[in-house]
Amino acid sequence: MTKSGTIRCGIGGWTFDPWEGTFYPDDLTKKRQLEYASRQLKVIEVNGTYYGSQKPETFAKWAADVPEDFVFSLKASRFATNKKVLAEAGESIARFLGQGLTELGPHLGPILWQFMPTKKFDEADFGAFLALLPEKQDGLALRHVVEVRHPSFRTPEFISLLEKHKVAVVCADHADYPMIADVTADFVYARLQTGSDEVATCYDDKRLDQWAERLKSWASGAIVDDLERADPSHKAAKKPRDVYAFFITEGKVNAPNGARELQKRVG
């Protein structure tokens, strides 16, 4: 058994004008940006799948453009998560998962189910939603992670639900949304959202060092004690875990630099 899971640091999307001539070489065409980004980073979170469906051919092309060890995280459809009654999301979930995303094959990473900041925790309804998330699609194993942004989710009952269904929760380093650093699945998913365009690496050296140590601790199966958890008494099984960390939102101009620097620190 390996002593540590795989740590992947990345960004949200690969198309952003300010990255042209900074992250991307001046002479690189837009058609080759994914090819380039996927050789600089280890993971990209795709936001476009939140707003609309893609064709199977699109997923297949993405898979063909990236190296063997690269993965995509896909943000799930808003039509599944923006429902008043989450227990009724089954059809939307099936439609999202059935659009052809399994064409990514081994390049498919976690699926991110993001909820509105106004969505409050309802144990029965959220449990019903988690029960709708399948372990496989077209024979391909799926990993699910939820991003909840209302403080009512900071409760042990939420953590118990996630662990029961083997679903991870986003550890959000955000100015307003709650920090929930509990480990509830066989992987950890962090979204680093308080960077700065004034810092060349998005986060400064001290913060990069802090996050590097946290990512390595999670990967080894250890508990990270310097981040807030919803259930401090909960003890996750000590075993190697894959870890995903994304520079998102604030400091986007320098997000690729931050991801590369953090990846260097974790090896």
C-alpha positions as CSV (number, residue, x, y, z in Angstrom):
1,M,0.0,0.0,0.0
2,T,1.3,3.5,-0.8
3,K,2.0,5.8,2.0
4,S,0.3,8.8,0.3
5,G,-2.5,9.5,-2.2
6,T,-2.0,11.6,-5.3
7,I,-2.1,15.4,-4.9
8,R,-3.3,17.4,-7.9
9,C,-3.3,21.2,-8.0
10,G,-5.1,23.1,-10.6
11,I,-7.4,25.9,-11.7
12,G,-10.9,26.6,-12.9
13,G,-11.3,26.3,-16.7
14,W,-8.6,27.0,-19.2
15,T,-10.0,29.9,-21.2
16,F,-9.3,33.3,-19.7
17,D,-8.0,36.3,-21.7
18,P,-5.5,37.6,-19.0
19,W,-3.7,34.2,-19.1
20,E,-2.8,34.9,-22.8
21,G,0.8,36.0,-22.9
22,T,1.3,35.4,-19.1
23,F,0.4,31.7,-18.5
24,Y,0.1,30.9,-22.2
25,P,2.9,31.7,-24.7
26,D,2.1,34.7,-26.9
27,D,2.0,32.5,-30.1
28,L,-0.2,29.8,-28.7
29,T,-3.6,29.5,-30.4
30,K,-6.8,29.1,-28.3
31,K,-7.3,25.7,-29.8
32,R,-4.1,24.5,-28.1
33,Q,-4.7,26.1,-24.7
34,L,-6.1,22.9,-23.1
35,E,-3.2,20.9,-24.5
36,Y,-0.7,23.4,-23.0
37,A,-2.6,23.8,-19.6
38,S,-2.9,20.1,-19.1
39,R,0.9,19.7,-19.3
40,Q,1.5,22.5,-16.8
41,L,-1.1,21.4,-14.3
42,K,-2.6,18.1,-13.0
43,V,-6.3,18.9,-12.9
44,I,-8.8,21.5,-14.2
45,E,-12.3,22.1,-12.8
46,V,-14.8,22.7,-15.6
47,N,-17.4,25.3,-14.9
48,G,-19.2,25.2,-18.2
49,T,-20.9,21.9,-17.4
50,Y,-22.8,23.7,-14.6
51,Y,-24.6,25.9,-17.1
52,G,-25.3,23.5,-20.0
53,S,-24.7,20.1,-21.4
54,Q,-21.9,19.0,-23.7
55,K,-21.8,16.5,-26.5
56,P,-20.0,13.1,-26.1
57,E,-17.7,14.2,-28.9
58,T,-16.6,17.2,-26.8
59,F,-15.6,15.1,-23.8
60,A,-13.8,12.6,-26.1
61,K,-11.8,15.5,-27.6
62,W,-10.9,16.8,-24.2
63,A,-9.6,13.4,-23.3
64,A,-7.6,13.2,-26.5
65,D,-5.9,16.6,-25.8
66,V,-4.5,15.8,-22.4
67,P,-1.7,13.6,-21.1
68,E,-2.3,10.2,-19.6
69,D,-2.2,11.3,-15.9
70,F,-4.4,14.4,-16.2
71,V,-8.0,14.6,-14.9
72,F,-11.0,16.9,-15.2
73,S,-13.3,17.8,-12.3
74,L,-16.8,18.6,-13.7
75,K,-19.2,21.0,-12.0
76,A,-22.6,19.3,-12.1
77,S,-25.7,20.8,-13.6
78,R,-27.4,23.7,-11.7
79,F,-30.7,22.1,-12.6
80,A,-29.9,19.3,-10.2
81,T,-28.8,21.4,-7.3
82,N,-30.9,24.5,-7.5
83,K,-34.1,22.7,-6.6
84,K,-36.3,23.6,-3.7
85,V,-36.8,19.9,-3.0
86,L,-33.6,18.1,-3.6
87,A,-35.2,14.7,-3.4
88,E,-36.8,15.5,-6.8
89,A,-33.5,15.9,-8.5
90,G,-33.2,12.4,-9.8
91,E,-34.1,13.2,-13.4
92,S,-31.7,16.1,-13.6
93,I,-28.9,14.0,-12.1
94,A,-29.5,11.3,-14.6
95,R,-29.6,13.7,-17.5
96,F,-26.3,15.3,-16.4
97,L,-24.5,12.0,-15.9
98,G,-25.9,10.5,-19.1
99,Q,-24.7,13.3,-21.5
100,G,-21.6,11.5,-22.4
101,L,-19.1,12.6,-19.7
102,T,-17.8,9.0,-19.4
103,E,-16.1,9.6,-22.8
104,L,-13.4,11.1,-20.5
105,G,-12.6,7.6,-19.2
106,P,-9.7,7.7,-16.8
107,H,-9.5,11.5,-17.2
108,L,-12.8,11.9,-15.2
109,G,-12.1,13.2,-11.8
110,P,-14.6,14.2,-9.0
111,I,-18.0,15.6,-9.9
112,L,-18.7,18.8,-8.0
113,W,-22.4,19.4,-6.9
114,Q,-22.5,23.1,-5.9
115,F,-25.4,24.6,-4.0
116,M,-26.6,28.1,-3.7
117,P,-25.5,30.2,-0.7
118,T,-29.1,30.4,0.4
119,K,-29.7,26.6,0.5
120,K,-30.0,25.6,4.1
121,F,-29.4,22.1,5.6
122,D,-32.4,19.8,5.7
123,E,-31.2,16.4,6.9
124,A,-33.9,14.3,5.3
125,D,-34.0,16.2,2.0
126,F,-30.2,16.4,1.6
127,G,-29.9,12.7,2.6
128,A,-32.4,11.9,-0.2
129,F,-30.3,13.8,-2.7
130,L,-27.1,12.0,-1.7
131,A,-28.9,8.7,-2.1
132,L,-29.6,9.6,-5.8
133,L,-25.8,9.9,-6.6
134,P,-24.7,6.7,-8.3
135,E,-21.4,5.0,-7.6
136,K,-21.0,4.2,-11.3
137,Q,-22.0,5.5,-14.7
138,D,-21.7,3.3,-17.8
139,G,-19.4,1.1,-15.7
140,L,-17.1,4.0,-14.8
141,A,-16.6,4.6,-11.1
142,L,-17.7,8.1,-9.9
143,R,-16.5,10.3,-7.1
144,H,-18.9,13.0,-5.8
145,V,-18.2,16.1,-3.8
146,V,-20.6,18.8,-2.6
147,E,-20.0,22.5,-2.1
148,V,-22.5,23.9,0.5
149,R,-22.3,27.6,1.3
150,H,-24.8,28.1,4.1
151,P,-23.6,28.0,7.8
152,S,-26.4,25.6,8.7
153,F,-24.4,22.8,7.2
154,R,-21.8,23.1,10.0
155,T,-23.4,20.3,12.0
156,P,-22.3,16.7,12.8
157,E,-25.5,15.4,11.2
158,F,-24.3,16.7,7.8
159,I,-20.9,15.0,8.2
160,S,-22.6,11.7,9.1
161,L,-24.7,11.8,6.0
162,L,-21.7,12.5,3.8
163,E,-19.7,9.6,5.3
164,K,-22.7,7.3,4.9
165,H,-22.9,8.0,1.2
166,K,-19.0,8.2,0.7
167,V,-19.4,11.8,-0.6
168,A,-16.7,14.5,0.1
169,V,-17.4,18.1,1.1
170,V,-15.5,21.0,-0.4
171,C,-13.0,22.6,2.0
172,A,-13.6,26.2,1.0
173,D,-11.0,28.8,1.8
174,H,-13.5,31.6,1.2
175,A,-14.1,35.1,2.7
176,D,-17.8,34.5,3.4
177,Y,-18.7,30.8,3.0
178,P,-18.2,28.4,5.9
179,M,-15.0,26.4,6.3
180,I,-15.8,22.6,6.5
181,A,-12.6,20.7,6.5
182,D,-14.1,17.3,7.6
183,V,-12.9,14.2,5.7
184,T,-15.8,12.0,4.7
185,A,-14.7,10.1,1.6
186,D,-11.6,8.5,0.0
187,F,-10.5,11.9,-1.4
188,V,-10.3,15.5,-0.3
189,Y,-11.3,18.5,-2.4
190,A,-10.2,22.1,-1.6
191,R,-11.1,25.3,-3.4
192,L,-8.7,28.1,-2.6
193,Q,-10.6,31.3,-3.2
194,T,-8.9,34.2,-1.3
195,G,-6.0,34.9,-3.6
196,S,-4.9,38.2,-5.0
197,D,-4.0,39.5,-8.5
198,E,-1.3,41.6,-6.7
199,V,0.5,38.4,-5.7
200,A,2.5,36.7,-8.4
201,T,1.6,33.3,-7.1
202,C,-2.0,34.1,-6.1
203,Y,-1.3,33.1,-2.5
204,D,1.9,34.3,-0.9
205,D,4.8,32.0,0.1
206,K,3.6,31.6,3.7
207,R,0.1,30.6,2.7
208,L,1.4,28.3,0.0
209,D,3.6,26.5,2.5
210,Q,0.6,26.2,4.9
211,W,-1.6,24.7,2.2
212,A,1.2,22.4,1.0
213,E,1.5,20.9,4.5
214,R,-2.3,20.5,4.7
215,L,-2.5,18.7,1.4
216,K,0.3,16.4,2.3
217,S,-1.4,15.6,5.6
218,W,-4.7,14.7,3.9
219,A,-2.9,12.6,1.3
220,S,-1.2,10.6,4.1
221,G,-4.5,10.1,5.9
222,A,-3.8,12.4,8.8
223,I,-6.2,14.9,10.3
224,V,-5.6,18.6,9.5
225,D,-6.1,20.3,12.9
226,D,-5.6,24.0,12.0
227,L,-8.8,24.2,9.9
228,E,-12.4,24.4,11.2
229,R,-14.5,21.2,11.0
230,A,-18.2,20.8,11.4
231,D,-17.7,17.8,13.6
232,P,-14.4,18.0,15.5
233,S,-15.2,14.7,17.2
234,H,-15.4,12.8,14.0
235,K,-12.4,10.7,13.2
236,A,-11.9,9.6,9.6
237,A,-10.2,6.4,8.8
238,K,-6.4,6.9,8.6
239,K,-5.6,5.8,5.0
240,P,-4.0,7.4,2.0
241,R,-6.3,9.7,0.1
242,D,-6.2,11.5,-3.2
243,V,-6.3,15.3,-2.8
244,Y,-7.5,18.0,-5.3
245,A,-6.8,21.7,-4.8
246,F,-8.0,24.5,-7.0
247,F,-7.2,28.2,-7.2
248,I,-10.6,29.7,-7.9
249,T,-12.3,33.1,-7.8
250,E,-10.1,35.8,-6.2
251,G,-6.6,36.2,-7.7
252,K,-7.6,34.4,-10.9
253,V,-5.1,36.3,-13.0
254,N,-2.3,34.4,-11.2
255,A,-4.2,31.2,-10.4
256,P,-2.1,29.1,-12.8
257,N,1.1,30.3,-11.1
258,G,-0.3,29.5,-7.7
259,A,-1.3,26.0,-8.8
260,R,2.2,25.3,-10.2
261,E,3.9,26.6,-7.1
262,L,1.7,24.6,-4.8
263,Q,2.3,21.5,-6.9
264,K,6.1,22.0,-6.6
265,R,5.7,22.1,-2.8
266,V,3.9,18.8,-2.6
267,G,6.1,17.0,-5.0
